[in-house]
Amino acid sequence: SDLTEAVVVQAGPGLPEGWWTMELMLSPDTSPGTDLQLVVIPGPGEDPVPPIPAIVVRPGSTPESFGTNRPGLVAVPPDRATDAAIAAAGGRLTVLAAG
């Protein structure tokens, strides 16, 4: 999944206490509240890590919607926010949505 520059900020009201948000390219057919799993692709010599739970705060948009692709916004737990940001910055994050 293409990712934007890793931007992580503290999540707002309505999300689990202490969770942080970050921008990711998401499918425009996701909706707020959708559960996601963020899978970190291990680098050479790294052990796999458990998926990172996430919640869609704002879905992404396509060029047909607003003229440019806009990343979505997801919330992640505070103990995994750094892992998610580092993986996103390195292009090693895959987003799985609940079906």
MARDREN-246434 format. One record per residue: residue in three letters; x, y, z of N, C-alpha, C in turn; residue number from 1. Coordinates in nm, 2 decimals, padded with zeros to 4 digits. Layout:
! MARDREN-246434
ATOM  resn     npx     npy     npz    capx    capy    capz     cpx     cpy     cpz  resi
ATOM   ALA       X       Y       Z       X       Y       Z       X       Y       Z   NUM
...
***
This chain:
! MARDREN-246434
ATOM  resn     npx     npy     npz    capx    capy    capz     cpx     cpy     cpz  resi
ATOM   SER   00.08  -00.12   00.00   00.00   00.00   00.00   00.09   00.12   00.00     1
ATOM   ASP   00.06   00.22  -00.08   00.13   00.35  -00.08   00.10   00.42   00.05     2
ATOM   LEU   00.20   00.49   00.10   00.18   00.56   00.22   00.23   00.70   00.21     3
ATOM   THR   00.17   00.78   00.29   00.21   00.92   00.29   00.32   00.94   00.39     4
ATOM   GLU   00.38   01.05   00.40   00.48   01.08   00.50   00.42   01.04   00.63     5
ATOM   ALA   00.49   00.97   00.72   00.44   00.93   00.84   00.41   01.05   00.94     6
ATOM   VAL   00.28   01.07   00.96   00.23   01.17   01.05   00.15   01.10   01.16     7
ATOM   VAL   00.20   01.12   01.28   00.13   01.05   01.39   00.10   01.16   01.49     8
ATOM   VAL  -00.03   01.17   01.53  -00.08   01.27   01.62  -00.17   01.20   01.72     9
ATOM   GLN  -00.19   01.26   01.84  -00.28   01.20   01.94  -00.42   01.20   01.88    10
ATOM   ALA  -00.49   01.09   01.90  -00.63   01.07   01.85  -00.73   01.16   01.92    11
ATOM   GLY  -00.83   01.20   01.86  -00.93   01.28   01.91  -01.04   01.21   01.98    12
ATOM   PRO  -01.15   01.28   02.02  -01.26   01.22   02.09  -01.33   01.11   02.01    13
ATOM   GLY  -01.39   01.01   02.08  -01.46   00.90   02.02  -01.37   00.78   01.99    14
ATOM   LEU  -01.24   00.79   02.01  -01.15   00.68   01.99  -01.10   00.63   02.12    15
ATOM   PRO  -01.04   00.51   02.12  -01.00   00.46   02.25  -00.90   00.55   02.31    16
ATOM   GLU  -00.91   00.56   02.44  -00.82   00.64   02.52  -00.67   00.62   02.49    17
ATOM   GLY  -00.60   00.73   02.46  -00.46   00.73   02.44  -00.42   00.69   02.30    18
ATOM   TRP  -00.51   00.65   02.21  -00.47   00.60   02.08  -00.42   00.72   02.00    19
ATOM   TRP  -00.34   00.70   01.90  -00.28   00.80   01.81  -00.33   00.78   01.67    20
ATOM   THR  -00.33   00.89   01.59  -00.37   00.87   01.45  -00.25   00.90   01.36    21
ATOM   MET  -00.26   00.84   01.24  -00.16   00.86   01.14  -00.23   00.85   01.00    22
ATOM   GLU  -00.18   00.92   00.90  -00.23   00.91   00.77  -00.17   00.80   00.69    23
ATOM   LEU  -00.26   00.72   00.62  -00.23   00.61   00.53  -00.31   00.62   00.41    24
ATOM   MET  -00.26   00.57   00.30  -00.35   00.56   00.18  -00.44   00.44   00.21    25
ATOM   LEU  -00.57   00.47   00.20  -00.68   00.37   00.23  -00.77   00.37   00.11    26
ATOM   SER  -00.84   00.26   00.10  -00.95   00.25   00.00  -01.06   00.35   00.03    27
ATOM   PRO  -01.11   00.42  -00.07  -01.22   00.51  -00.04  -01.35   00.45   00.00    28
ATOM   ASP  -01.36   00.31  -00.01  -01.48   00.25   00.03  -01.48   00.20   00.18    29
ATOM   THR  -01.37   00.24   00.25  -01.37   00.21   00.40  -01.45   00.32   00.46    30
ATOM   SER  -01.50   00.30   00.58  -01.58   00.40   00.65  -01.53   00.42   00.79    31
ATOM   PRO  -01.55   00.53   00.85  -01.51   00.55   00.99  -01.56   00.44   01.08    32
ATOM   GLY  -01.47   00.39   01.16  -01.50   00.28   01.25  -01.46   00.14   01.20    33
ATOM   THR  -01.42   00.13   01.08  -01.38   00.00   01.02  -01.25  -00.04   01.09    34
ATOM   ASP  -01.25  -00.17   01.13  -01.14  -00.23   01.19  -01.04  -00.27   01.09    35
ATOM   LEU  -00.91  -00.24   01.11  -00.80  -00.27   01.02  -00.69  -00.35   01.10    36
ATOM   GLN  -00.61  -00.42   01.02  -00.49  -00.48   01.08  -00.38  -00.42   00.99    37
ATOM   LEU  -00.28  -00.36   01.06  -00.16  -00.31   00.98  -00.05  -00.41   01.00    38
ATOM   VAL  -00.01  -00.47   00.89   00.09  -00.57   00.89   00.23  -00.51   00.85    39
ATOM   VAL   00.32  -00.53   00.94   00.46  -00.48   00.92   00.54  -00.59   00.85    40
ATOM   ILE   00.59  -00.56   00.73   00.67  -00.65   00.65   00.81  -00.64   00.71    41
ATOM   PRO   00.86  -00.76   00.76   00.99  -00.76   00.83   01.10  -00.72   00.72    42
ATOM   GLY   01.20  -00.65   00.77   01.32  -00.63   00.69   01.42  -00.75   00.70    43
ATOM   PRO   01.52  -00.75   00.62   01.62  -00.86   00.62   01.67  -00.88   00.76    44
ATOM   GLY   01.66  -01.01   00.81   01.71  -01.05   00.94   01.61  -01.01   01.05    45
ATOM   GLU   01.50  -00.95   01.02   01.41  -00.91   01.13   01.30  -01.02   01.15    46
ATOM   ASP   01.26  -01.04   01.27   01.16  -01.14   01.30   01.02  -01.07   01.27    47
ATOM   PRO   00.92  -01.15   01.23   00.79  -01.09   01.21   00.73  -01.04   01.35    48
ATOM   VAL   00.65  -00.94   01.34   00.58  -00.89   01.46   00.43  -00.90   01.44    49
ATOM   PRO   00.36  -00.91   01.55   00.21  -00.92   01.54   00.15  -00.80   01.47    50
ATOM   PRO   00.04  -00.83   01.39  -00.03  -00.71   01.33  -00.06  -00.61   01.43    51
ATOM   ILE  -00.07  -00.48   01.38  -00.11  -00.37   01.46  -00.26  -00.34   01.44    52
ATOM   PRO  -00.34  -00.35   01.55  -00.48  -00.31   01.53  -00.50  -00.16   01.50    53
ATOM   ALA  -00.59  -00.13   01.41  -00.62   00.01   01.38  -00.77   00.03   01.35    54
ATOM   ILE  -00.81   00.15   01.36  -00.95   00.19   01.33  -00.95   00.30   01.24    55
ATOM   VAL  -01.03   00.30   01.13  -01.05   00.41   01.04  -01.11   00.53   01.10    56
ATOM   VAL  -01.05   00.64   01.10  -01.11   00.76   01.15  -01.17   00.84   01.03    57
ATOM   ARG  -01.09   00.85   00.92  -01.14   00.91   00.80  -01.09   00.83   00.68    58
ATOM   PRO  -01.18   00.79   00.59  -01.14   00.71   00.47  -01.06   00.80   00.37    59
ATOM   GLY  -00.99   00.74   00.29  -00.92   00.81   00.18  -01.01   00.85   00.07    60
ATOM   SER  -00.96   00.93  -00.02  -01.04   00.98  -00.13  -00.97   00.95  -00.26    61
ATOM   THR  -01.04   00.94  -00.37  -00.98   00.92  -00.50  -00.98   01.05  -00.58    62
ATOM   PRO  -00.91   01.06  -00.69  -00.91   01.18  -00.77  -01.05   01.22  -00.81    63
ATOM   GLU  -01.14   01.12  -00.83  -01.28   01.16  -00.88  -01.35   01.23  -00.77    64
ATOM   SER  -01.31   01.21  -00.64  -01.38   01.28  -00.53  -01.34   01.42  -00.51    65
ATOM   PHE  -01.21   01.45  -00.51  -01.17   01.58  -00.47  -01.06   01.63  -00.56    66
ATOM   GLY  -01.02   01.56  -00.67  -00.92   01.61  -00.76  -00.78   01.56  -00.73    67
ATOM   THR  -00.76   01.51  -00.61  -00.63   01.45  -00.57  -00.66   01.34  -00.47    68
ATOM   ASN  -00.56   01.25  -00.47  -00.57   01.14  -00.37  -00.55   01.20  -00.23    69
ATOM   ARG  -00.64   01.17  -00.14  -00.62   01.22   00.00  -00.60   01.10   00.08    70
ATOM   PRO  -00.50   01.10   00.17  -00.48   00.98   00.25  -00.59   00.97   00.35    71
ATOM   GLY  -00.62   00.85   00.40  -00.71   00.83   00.51  -00.64   00.85   00.64    72
ATOM   LEU  -00.72   00.85   00.75  -00.66   00.87   00.88  -00.70   00.75   00.97    73
ATOM   VAL  -00.61   00.68   01.03  -00.63   00.57   01.11  -00.58   00.59   01.26    74
ATOM   ALA  -00.65   00.53   01.35  -00.60   00.53   01.49  -00.53   00.40   01.53    75
ATOM   VAL  -00.42   00.41   01.60  -00.35   00.29   01.64  -00.32   00.30   01.79    76
ATOM   PRO  -00.30   00.19   01.86  -00.28   00.20   02.00  -00.14   00.26   02.03    77
ATOM   PRO  -00.13   00.33   02.15  -00.01   00.40   02.18   00.12   00.31   02.18    78
ATOM   ASP   00.10   00.19   02.23   00.22   00.10   02.24   00.27   00.05   02.10    79
ATOM   ARG   00.19   00.07   01.99   00.23   00.03   01.86   00.25   00.14   01.76    80
ATOM   ALA   00.22   00.27   01.81   00.23   00.38   01.72   00.36   00.40   01.65    81
ATOM   THR   00.47   00.38   01.73   00.60   00.40   01.68   00.63   00.29   01.58    82
ATOM   ASP   00.60   00.17   01.61   00.62   00.06   01.51   00.55   00.09   01.38    83
ATOM   ALA   00.42   00.14   01.38   00.35   00.17   01.26   00.41   00.28   01.19    84
ATOM   ALA   00.46   00.39   01.26   00.52   00.50   01.19   00.65   00.47   01.12    85
ATOM   ILE   00.73   00.39   01.19   00.86   00.34   01.13   00.83   00.26   01.01    86
ATOM   ALA   00.74   00.16   01.02   00.71   00.08   00.90   00.65   00.16   00.79    87
ATOM   ALA   00.57   00.25   00.82   00.51   00.34   00.71   00.62   00.42   00.64    88
ATOM   ALA   00.71   00.48   00.72   00.81   00.56   00.66   00.91   00.47   00.57    89
ATOM   GLY   00.92   00.35   00.61   01.01   00.26   00.53   00.93   00.18   00.42    90
ATOM   GLY   00.80   00.21   00.40   00.73   00.15   00.29   00.71   00.00   00.32    91
ATOM   ARG   00.70  -00.04   00.45   00.69  -00.18   00.49   00.56  -00.21   00.56    92
ATOM   LEU   00.45  -00.14   00.53   00.33  -00.16   00.60   00.22  -00.19   00.50    93
ATOM   THR   00.15  -00.30   00.53   00.03  -00.34   00.44  -00.09  -00.33   00.53    94
ATOM   VAL  -00.20  -00.28   00.47  -00.33  -00.25   00.54  -00.43  -00.36   00.50    95
ATOM   LEU  -00.48  -00.43   00.60  -00.58  -00.53   00.58  -00.71  -00.48   00.65    96
ATOM   ALA  -00.82  -00.48   00.57  -00.95  -00.44   00.62  -01.04  -00.56   00.65    97
ATOM   ALA  -01.12  -00.55   00.75  -01.22  -00.65   00.78  -01.32  -00.65   00.67    98
ATOM   GLY  -01.36  -00.77   00.63  -01.46  -00.78   00.52  -01.59  -00.81   00.57    99
***
